[in-house]
Amino acid sequence: LMDIQVLAITKELDAEEKIQFQIVYANENKSVSVGVLLALFLGGLGIHKFYLGQSGWGVLYLLFCWTFIPSIIALVEACLMGGTVRKYNTAKAYEICEGIKMMRS
């Protein structure tokens, strides 16, 4: 199920390009449920950050996991995960769409 913002991003694509977009987007978008579960159960290790492509933050969480501070932060982030994942998916959709537009000849 695509977000309204994602549909707006793809409005300039023709039918063939939209199919290409959907194939790539289906493989690249992230799930809110998975993000929440990762933040709740493995958030202290930063696994949810790696899931969303934020490797630098993930490494920082790993470095400080012994302090339990990342665990506390991850609990808050689990509550905000819906918006975070939607922002990630919208940015990814824009990136994919721009790549498809660049391949036009």
Order of alpha helices (4+ residues) and beta strands (2+ residues): alpha-alpha-alpha-alpha-alpha-alpha-alpha
